[in-house]
């Protein structure tokens, strides 16, 4: 059986990444505190629109972004629509900043947890493991670097920007369907569907570039992302204008260039109603390459994205030999829209590190219990 992972937010939870409620609290707290600062301040009519959305206790950060997406489409006044679009860009940039900060703050915590992920080696030793990630973090990249797992993300070329190594996927290569993935050899093939901290659209040619992992330093990717963030701040100071949801930098010829951030959030991912920095190429790759998998482990995914669910349903319907194992401590029953496919679905009520280490010794299981408990306590205190 050819295996694959579909990763939701819960898959990175034990590596210190936030679940939706944690990210929402931090997102709202920052915005409400900074709403009158120059970067986030808006005209009164826009403020009256967005403030009730921000302060609604039932709204997650994705609800807030989704509501702004709707408001952009509703307004016939182009000036107002553009102002809301500017707010949306700043809010997406804030999601990026919060997640990057989490990576920086949690480097020691990440190091303490990585050995729990060693069993991933078993999933990719006899051929490539396909990993379809809905997350924006770089945890799979860190795991691959730490365990020296060969990683391919479809990118064919290499380039360097300000001494940071990148992989590049050109628009011409995409149109020719030339993607670099493992075929029979061991390793991980990674497709990130909703954008990522390390994935950018470069300039007007719309090529994708991705920060390369360092085989000798698994946390260097975090340092590279922080360096890019610092470059953008320095460039903004020299240029006199702060870019929104982009990284501005000067190339080797001292020409101003831009890397557009790719995070897709909200309620209209890959919808024709809303335009995103990322086009639908990675979603197309997901729909295609999921057919390379017979057994899919859905880890930490809450089944709340209709566009993902439909791909999974179509994939299961194609063959009775295909199966999904839902790995999620909070899902007790098969999602209702999958109920007629229940013979092909099973549920494991656990987090990712318990799932990966089912046959651990008593000492190992105790360590896992302690680390999961401490992570849950941290979350509860943060949300209190």
HUNOR-V218638 format. One record per backbone hydrogen bond with DSSP energy under -1.0 kcal/mol. NH is the residue of the N-H (numbers start at 0). CO is the residue of the C=O. If there is no record, write none. Layout:
# HUNOR-V218638
nh-><NH | NH>
co-><CO | CO>
This chain:
# HUNOR-V218638
nh-><3 | 4 | 5 | 6 | 7 | 9 | 10 | 11 | 14 | 15 | 16 | 22 | 23 | 24 | 25 | 26 | 27 | 28 | 29 | 30 | 31 | 32 | 33 | 36 | 40 | 46 | 47 | 49 | 50 | 53 | 54 | 58 | 63 | 64 | 65 | 66 | 67 | 68 | 69 | 70 | 71 | 72 | 73 | 74 | 80 | 81 | 82 | 83 | 84 | 85 | 86 | 87 | 88 | 89 | 90 | 91 | 92 | 93 | 94 | 95 | 96 | 97 | 98 | 99 | 100 | 101 | 102 | 103 | 104 | 105 | 106 | 109 | 110 | 111 | 112 | 113 | 115 | 116 | 117 | 119 | 120 | 121 | 128 | 129 | 130 | 131 | 132 | 133 | 141 | 142 | 143 | 144 | 145 | 146 | 148 | 151 | 153 | 155 | 156 | 158 | 160 | 163 | 165 | 166 | 167 | 168 | 173 | 174 | 175 | 176 | 177 | 179 | 186 | 187 | 188 | 189 | 190 | 192 | 196 | 198 | 199 | 200 | 201 | 202 | 205 | 206 | 207 | 208 | 209 | 210 | 211 | 219 | 222 | 223 | 224 | 225 | 226 | 227 | 228 | 229 | 230 | 231 | 232 | 233 | 234 | 235 | 236 | 237 | 238 | 239 | 246 | 248 | 250 | 253 | 256 | 258 | 259 | 260 | 263 | 270 | 283 | 284 | 285 | 286 | 287 | 288 | 289 | 290 | 291 | 292 | 293 | 294 | 295 | 296 | 297 | 298 | 299 | 308 | 309 | 310 | 311 | 312 | 313 | 314 | 315 | 316 | 317 | 321 | 322 | 323 | 324 | 325 | 326 | 327 | 330 | 337 | 338 | 340 | 341 | 343 | 344 | 345 | 347 | 349 | 354 | 355 | 359 | 364 | 365 | 366 | 367 | 368 | 369 | 370 | 371 | 372 | 373 | 374 | 375 | 376 | 377 | 378 | 379 | 380 | 381 | 382 | 383>
co-><294 | 129 | 296 | 131 | 298 | 299 | 7 | 8 | 11 | 12 | 11 | 18 | 19 | 20 | 21 | 22 | 23 | 24 | 25 | 26 | 27 | 28 | 29 | 33 | 36 | 42 | 43 | 45 | 46 | 49 | 50 | 55 | 59 | 60 | 61 | 62 | 63 | 64 | 65 | 66 | 67 | 68 | 69 | 70 | 76 | 77 | 78 | 79 | 80 | 81 | 82 | 83 | 84 | 85 | 86 | 87 | 88 | 89 | 90 | 91 | 92 | 93 | 94 | 95 | 96 | 97 | 98 | 99 | 100 | 101 | 103 | 105 | 106 | 107 | 108 | 109 | 112 | 113 | 114 | 116 | 117 | 118 | 186 | 2 | 188 | 4 | 190 | 6 | 137 | 138 | 139 | 140 | 141 | 142 | 143 | 187 | 179 | 167 | 167 | 165 | 163 | 160 | 158 | 209 | 156 | 207 | 169 | 170 | 171 | 173 | 172 | 153 | 123 | 149 | 128 | 151 | 130 | 132 | 135 | 195 | 208 | 259 | 206 | 257 | 202 | 201 | 168 | 199 | 166 | 197 | 164 | 216 | 218 | 219 | 220 | 221 | 222 | 223 | 224 | 225 | 226 | 227 | 228 | 229 | 230 | 231 | 232 | 233 | 234 | 235 | 258 | 256 | 254 | 250 | 248 | 246 | 200 | 244 | 193 | 267 | 279 | 280 | 281 | 282 | 283 | 284 | 285 | 287 | 288 | 289 | 1 | 1 | 322 | 3 | 324 | 5 | 326 | 304 | 305 | 306 | 307 | 308 | 309 | 310 | 311 | 312 | 313 | 318 | 293 | 343 | 295 | 345 | 297 | 347 | 327 | 334 | 335 | 337 | 338 | 340 | 341 | 323 | 325 | 347 | 350 | 351 | 356 | 360 | 361 | 362 | 363 | 364 | 365 | 366 | 367 | 368 | 369 | 370 | 371 | 372 | 373 | 374 | 375 | 376 | 377 | 378 | 379>
